[in-house]
Amino acid sequence: MRGLRRLAAVCPHASAAGLSPGQALAEARAICPELGVVDDVPEADRAALAALAAWCERFSPLAAVDP
């Protein structure tokens, strides 16, 4: 469905409240009105992970991102 926002991940507190990844945001907010939401930015996540892997290469030549 277009425009339907879903949870990509949840913290342990949200999980304990009954929320789970894949759940519709509207349903999650009905369960937990004080829910804080951060937009998912996959490109930024990939860039940060690549930078972390590059930094780890100083300790191990086997550090790499697993796509």
C-alpha positions in Angstrom: 0.0 0.0 0.0 1.3 3.4 -0.8 1.6 5.9 2.0 1.4 3.2 4.7 4.2 3.7 7.2 5.5 0.6 9.0 7.9 0.1 11.8 11.3 -1.0 10.5 12.7 -1.8 13.9 11.7 -1.5 17.5 13.7 -1.0 20.8 13.3 -3.4 23.7 10.9 -1.0 25.4 8.6 -0.8 22.4 8.8 -4.6 22.0 7.8 -5.1 25.6 4.8 -2.7 24.9 3.7 -5.1 22.2 5.1 -3.4 19.1 7.0 -5.3 16.4 8.8 -4.6 13.1 6.4 -4.6 10.1 3.5 -3.3 12.2 1.6 -0.3 10.8 2.6 3.0 12.5 -1.0 3.9 13.1 -1.6 0.7 14.9 1.6 1.1 16.9 0.6 4.6 17.9 -2.8 3.3 19.0 -1.0 0.8 21.3 1.6 3.3 22.5 0.6 6.9 22.0 3.9 8.3 23.4 5.8 6.4 20.7 8.9 8.3 19.3 9.6 7.7 15.6 12.7 8.2 13.6 12.6 8.0 9.8 14.5 5.1 8.3 17.2 6.3 5.9 18.8 3.2 4.3 21.4 5.1 2.3 22.7 6.8 5.4 22.8 3.5 7.3 24.8 1.9 4.5 27.3 4.9 4.4 27.7 4.8 8.2 28.3 1.0 8.1 30.8 1.3 5.3 32.7 4.0 7.3 32.7 1.8 10.3 34.0 -1.2 8.4 36.8 1.0 6.9 37.8 2.2 10.4 37.8 -1.4 11.6 40.4 -2.3 9.0 43.1 -0.9 11.2 42.5 -3.8 13.5 41.7 -6.6 11.1 42.1 -6.8 7.3 39.0 -9.0 7.3 36.6 -6.3 8.3 34.0 -5.7 5.6 30.3 -4.9 5.1 28.2 -8.0 4.4 25.5 -6.9 1.9 
